[in-house]
């Protein structure tokens, strides 16, 4: 049984000394079906705060950072990843240590999902053969495999699911069912990025061309405030403007900048729903230099003004549990 979370399906050990009070009191743990657990952090952080964990169970790890900033170093491969608001990861660290160092004083809000190997095998069955390397080793849990932890930008759709999970509208068993459904949906989305998906429209694209177009898509997702022209994007991926324009639409069904506009507006919507950004900040973060242009585009896409979205309030019983933990200095019984 894990001494940290009290769940017999997982074994995580805190090796930085005594377990900090914020881990004891400010993390809400939600055991779901056997072999799945959701952990929700909401605690104060400060630059230099350090945690070190050791993983002794064959567990798939997913995390989604809502706010806060930290660096993550995996012992065994020596890599260090910087993670902050809007980043998410998937990986496994069986037999390895992970060192986290918080980089700012901004409040930490973070959703983690733990999935046991047996659950992954049950859920995927023959689908393991569809997963690209090196993630096939992750799902087979090769004991000799090096630690694997891939961090990417959380898509707007994933962000919306994370905020739904944090703002669960149910209580009791219905809340458990709701949280599990959202955890499985996030698992599906993170794994789907690693699955080989045949596309009936890409038959005349070479592997190199596909790689370049997917690279362009990733630039749009991860640097949406920096892409200014098709010429710039094409140069960054080594294609002509005409080739990128045609092949991008062939693969994704929409023109390059229509894809970018949709991604920007969805990201802005989730920033405003989180109520951690005001309208001006959200506009700048997603790449709009004109607030009026942003507001017009937002209204055309969603039918409401961005300021209206930012004023909406949501029930949040999941975060309420954490607040009660701080008052009671104890975890709620599961």
C-alpha positions as CSV (number, residue, x, y, z in Angstrom):
1,X,0.0,0.0,0.0
2,X,1.3,3.4,-0.9
3,X,2.1,5.4,2.3
4,X,1.4,8.6,0.5
5,X,-2.0,8.0,-0.9
6,X,-3.2,4.9,1.1
7,X,-4.1,3.1,-2.1
8,X,-2.9,-0.5,-2.4
9,X,-2.7,-0.2,-6.2
10,X,0.2,2.3,-6.2
11,X,3.6,2.7,-4.5
12,X,5.1,6.2,-4.5
13,X,7.7,7.1,-1.9
14,X,8.6,10.6,-0.8
15,X,12.4,10.7,-0.4
16,X,13.0,14.4,0.4
17,X,12.6,14.0,4.1
18,X,9.4,14.4,6.1
19,X,6.2,14.6,4.1
20,X,5.3,18.4,3.8
21,X,2.0,19.5,5.4
22,X,0.7,20.9,2.1
23,X,0.9,17.3,0.6
24,X,-0.9,15.9,3.7
25,X,-3.6,18.6,3.8
26,X,-3.9,20.3,0.4
27,X,-4.1,17.4,-2.1
28,X,-7.5,15.8,-2.7
29,X,-7.3,12.1,-3.7
30,X,-10.0,10.3,-5.5
31,X,-9.7,6.5,-5.8
32,X,-12.0,5.4,-8.6
33,X,-12.3,1.9,-10.0
34,X,-9.5,-0.4,-8.9
35,X,-6.2,0.8,-10.4
36,X,-7.2,4.4,-11.2
37,X,-6.8,7.4,-9.0
38,X,-7.1,11.2,-9.5
39,X,-5.1,13.6,-7.4
40,X,-5.8,17.3,-7.3
41,X,-3.3,19.7,-5.9
42,X,-4.2,23.2,-4.8
43,X,-1.6,24.7,-2.5
44,X,0.8,27.7,-2.0
45,X,4.2,27.3,-3.6
46,X,7.4,29.3,-3.5
47,X,10.5,29.4,-5.6
48,X,13.0,26.7,-4.6
49,X,10.4,24.4,-2.9
50,X,11.7,20.9,-3.7
51,X,10.1,17.5,-3.8
52,X,11.6,14.1,-4.7
53,X,9.6,11.0,-5.4
54,X,10.5,7.4,-6.1
55,X,8.1,5.2,-8.1
56,X,7.8,1.5,-7.1
57,X,4.7,0.5,-9.0
58,X,4.1,-0.1,-12.7
59,X,1.9,3.0,-13.2
60,X,1.0,5.2,-16.1
61,X,1.3,8.8,-15.0
62,X,-0.6,11.8,-16.5
63,X,-0.5,15.3,-15.1
64,X,-2.1,18.6,-16.2
65,X,-0.8,21.9,-14.8
66,X,-3.5,24.5,-14.3
67,X,-1.3,27.1,-12.6
68,X,2.2,27.2,-11.1
69,X,5.6,26.5,-12.5
70,X,8.3,23.9,-11.8
71,X,11.2,22.0,-13.2
72,X,11.1,18.2,-13.3
73,X,14.3,16.1,-13.4
74,X,14.1,12.4,-14.0
75,X,17.0,10.4,-12.4
76,X,18.1,7.8,-14.8
77,X,18.1,9.8,-18.0
78,X,19.3,13.2,-16.6
79,X,16.7,15.2,-18.5
80,X,15.1,18.3,-17.0
81,X,11.7,19.6,-18.2
82,X,10.2,22.9,-17.3
83,X,6.5,22.8,-16.8
84,X,3.9,25.5,-16.2
85,X,0.3,26.5,-16.7
86,X,-1.0,24.8,-19.9
87,X,1.4,21.9,-20.0
88,X,0.7,18.2,-19.6
89,X,2.7,15.0,-19.5
90,X,2.3,11.3,-19.9
91,X,4.9,8.7,-18.9
92,X,6.1,6.0,-16.6
93,X,9.0,6.1,-14.1
94,X,9.0,2.6,-12.6
95,X,12.1,2.2,-10.4
96,X,13.2,5.8,-10.9
97,X,13.2,9.0,-9.0
98,X,11.6,12.3,-10.0
99,X,12.8,15.6,-8.6
100,X,10.4,18.6,-8.7
101,X,11.6,22.2,-8.0
102,X,9.0,24.9,-8.0
103,X,10.2,28.0,-9.9
104,X,7.8,30.7,-8.8
105,X,5.5,31.8,-5.9
106,X,2.4,31.4,-8.0
107,X,-0.2,29.1,-6.4
108,X,0.1,25.5,-7.6
109,X,-3.0,23.9,-9.1
110,X,-2.4,20.5,-10.8
111,X,-4.4,17.4,-11.8
112,X,-2.7,14.0,-11.7
113,X,-4.1,10.7,-13.0
114,X,-2.6,7.3,-12.0
115,X,-3.4,4.2,-14.0
116,X,-2.2,0.8,-13.0
117,X,-0.7,-1.6,-15.7
118,X,-3.5,-4.1,-15.3
119,X,-6.1,-1.4,-16.1
120,X,-4.2,-0.3,-19.2
121,X,-4.1,-3.8,-20.5
122,X,-7.8,-4.3,-19.8
123,X,-8.8,-1.0,-21.5
124,X,-6.6,-1.3,-24.5
125,X,-6.4,-5.1,-25.1
126,X,-5.2,-5.6,-28.7
127,X,-5.0,-1.8,-29.2
128,X,-1.4,-1.9,-27.7
129,X,-0.2,-2.9,-31.1
130,X,-1.4,0.5,-32.5
131,X,0.7,2.6,-30.2
132,X,3.9,4.0,-31.7
133,X,7.3,3.5,-30.2
134,X,8.6,4.1,-27.6
135,X,5.1,4.1,-26.0
136,X,4.6,0.5,-26.8
137,X,7.2,-0.2,-24.2
138,X,5.3,2.0,-21.7
139,X,2.2,-0.1,-22.2
140,X,4.0,-3.4,-22.1
141,X,5.9,-2.1,-19.0
142,X,9.3,-3.4,-20.1
143,X,11.2,-3.7,-16.8
144,X,14.4,-2.8,-18.6
145,X,12.9,0.3,-20.3
146,X,14.4,3.7,-19.5
147,X,12.0,6.2,-17.8
148,X,9.8,7.9,-20.3
149,X,8.0,11.2,-19.6
150,X,6.7,13.3,-22.5
151,X,5.5,16.8,-21.9
152,X,3.5,18.8,-24.4
153,X,1.1,21.8,-24.4
154,X,-2.4,20.9,-23.2
155,X,-4.9,21.3,-26.0
156,X,-7.9,23.6,-25.5
157,X,-10.2,20.6,-25.5
158,X,-8.1,18.9,-22.8
159,X,-8.1,22.1,-20.8
160,X,-11.9,22.2,-20.9
161,X,-12.1,18.6,-19.6
162,X,-9.6,19.5,-16.8
163,X,-11.8,22.4,-15.7
164,X,-14.9,20.2,-15.9
165,X,-13.2,17.8,-13.5
166,X,-12.3,20.6,-11.2
167,X,-15.8,22.0,-11.3
168,X,-17.6,18.7,-10.8
169,X,-21.4,19.5,-10.5
170,X,-22.2,16.3,-8.6
171,X,-21.7,14.8,-5.1
172,X,-21.3,11.3,-3.7
173,X,-21.2,8.4,-6.0
174,X,-22.3,10.5,-9.0
175,X,-19.2,12.7,-8.4
176,X,-17.0,9.6,-8.4
177,X,-18.6,8.5,-11.7
178,X,-18.2,11.9,-13.2
179,X,-14.5,12.2,-12.2
180,X,-13.7,8.8,-13.5
181,X,-15.4,9.5,-16.9
182,X,-13.3,12.7,-17.2
183,X,-10.1,10.9,-16.2
184,X,-10.7,8.2,-18.8
185,X,-11.4,10.9,-21.4
186,X,-8.1,12.6,-20.7
187,X,-6.3,9.3,-20.8
188,X,-7.8,8.6,-24.2
189,X,-6.8,12.0,-25.5
190,X,-3.2,11.7,-24.3
191,X,-2.8,8.2,-25.7
192,X,-4.4,9.1,-29.0
193,X,-1.4,11.4,-29.6
194,X,0.7,8.3,-29.6
195,X,-1.5,6.1,-31.8
196,X,-0.9,5.6,-35.5
197,X,-4.1,6.8,-37.1
198,X,-4.6,6.0,-40.8
199,X,-5.8,9.0,-42.8
200,X,-7.7,8.3,-46.1
201,X,-6.6,11.7,-47.4
202,X,-2.8,11.4,-47.0
203,X,-2.1,8.7,-49.4
204,X,0.0,10.9,-51.7
205,X,2.1,12.4,-48.9
206,X,5.5,11.0,-48.2
207,X,6.6,10.3,-44.6
208,X,8.9,13.3,-44.7
209,X,6.0,15.5,-45.8
210,X,3.7,14.2,-43.1
211,X,6.4,14.8,-40.5
212,X,6.8,18.4,-41.7
213,X,3.1,19.1,-41.7
214,X,2.7,17.7,-38.2
215,X,5.6,19.8,-37.1
216,X,3.8,22.8,-38.5
217,X,0.7,21.9,-36.5
218,X,2.7,21.5,-33.3
219,X,4.3,24.9,-33.8
220,X,0.8,26.4,-34.2
221,X,-0.3,24.7,-31.0
222,X,2.7,25.5,-28.9
223,X,3.7,29.0,-30.2
224,X,0.3,30.4,-31.1
225,X,1.4,33.9,-30.0
226,X,4.5,33.8,-32.3
227,X,3.2,32.6,-35.7
228,X,2.7,35.7,-37.9
229,X,2.7,34.5,-41.5
230,X,2.5,31.4,-43.7
231,X,5.9,32.3,-45.0
232,X,7.4,32.2,-41.5
233,X,5.8,28.9,-40.7
234,X,6.8,27.3,-44.0
235,X,10.4,28.4,-43.4
236,X,10.5,26.9,-40.0
237,X,9.4,23.4,-41.2
238,X,11.4,23.5,-44.5
239,X,8.5,23.6,-47.0
240,X,7.3,26.1,-49.6
241,X,4.3,28.2,-48.8
242,X,2.2,26.5,-51.5
243,X,3.1,23.0,-50.4
244,X,2.5,23.7,-46.7
245,X,-0.9,25.3,-47.5
246,X,-2.1,22.5,-49.7
247,X,-0.8,19.5,-47.6
248,X,-1.9,21.0,-44.3
249,X,-5.5,21.3,-45.5
250,X,-5.2,17.8,-47.0
251,X,-4.2,16.3,-43.6
252,X,-6.4,18.4,-41.2
253,X,-9.3,19.5,-43.4
254,X,-8.9,23.2,-42.8
255,X,-6.5,25.9,-43.9
256,X,-3.5,26.7,-41.7
257,X,-4.8,30.0,-40.2
258,X,-8.3,28.7,-39.7
259,X,-6.8,25.9,-37.6
260,X,-4.7,28.5,-35.7
261,X,-7.7,30.8,-35.1
262,X,-9.8,28.0,-33.7
263,X,-7.0,26.9,-31.5
264,X,-6.4,30.4,-30.2
265,X,-10.0,31.1,-29.5
266,X,-10.6,27.8,-27.7
267,X,-7.4,28.4,-25.6
268,X,-8.7,31.9,-24.7
269,X,-12.1,30.6,-23.8
270,X,-10.5,28.1,-21.3
271,X,-8.3,30.9,-19.8
272,X,-11.3,33.0,-19.2
273,X,-13.4,30.1,-17.7
274,X,-10.5,29.4,-15.3
275,X,-10.9,33.1,-14.1
276,X,-7.2,33.3,-13.7
277,X,-6.8,35.6,-16.7
278,X,-8.6,38.8,-17.6
279,X,-9.7,39.5,-21.2
280,X,-6.6,41.6,-22.1
281,X,-4.2,39.0,-20.7
282,X,-6.0,36.1,-22.5
283,X,-5.9,38.0,-25.8
284,X,-2.2,38.7,-25.6
285,X,-1.4,35.1,-24.5
286,X,-3.1,33.6,-27.6
287,X,-1.5,36.0,-30.0
288,X,-4.0,38.9,-30.5
289,X,-2.4,42.4,-30.5
290,X,-5.7,44.1,-30.9
291,X,-8.3,43.7,-28.1
292,X,-11.1,44.8,-30.4
293,X,-10.2,42.2,-33.1
294,X,-10.0,39.5,-30.4
295,X,-13.4,40.4,-28.9
296,X,-15.0,40.4,-32.4
297,X,-13.5,37.0,-33.3
298,X,-14.5,35.6,-29.9
299,X,-18.1,36.8,-30.2
300,X,-18.4,35.4,-33.8
301,X,-17.0,32.0,-32.6
302,X,-18.9,31.5,-29.3
303,X,-21.8,33.9,-29.5
304,X,-20.9,35.8,-26.3
305,X,-18.4,38.5,-25.4
306,X,-15.2,37.4,-23.7
307,X,-16.0,39.6,-20.7
308,X,-19.2,37.6,-20.2
309,X,-17.3,34.3,-20.0
310,X,-14.9,35.7,-17.5
311,X,-17.7,36.7,-15.1
312,X,-19.3,33.3,-15.0
313,X,-19.2,31.4,-11.8
314,X,-19.1,27.6,-11.4
315,X,-19.9,25.3,-8.5
316,X,-16.7,23.6,-7.4
317,X,-17.3,20.8,-4.8
318,X,-14.0,19.1,-5.7
319,X,-12.0,22.2,-4.8
320,X,-14.3,22.7,-1.9
321,X,-13.1,19.4,-0.5
322,X,-9.6,20.8,-0.5
323,X,-10.7,23.9,1.3
324,X,-12.3,21.8,4.0
325,X,-9.1,19.7,4.2
326,X,-7.2,22.9,5.1
327,X,-9.7,23.8,7.8
328,X,-9.9,20.3,9.3
329,X,-6.2,19.4,8.8
330,X,-7.3,15.9,7.7
331,X,-8.3,14.1,4.6
332,X,-11.9,13.3,4.0
333,X,-12.7,9.6,4.2
334,X,-13.0,8.0,0.9
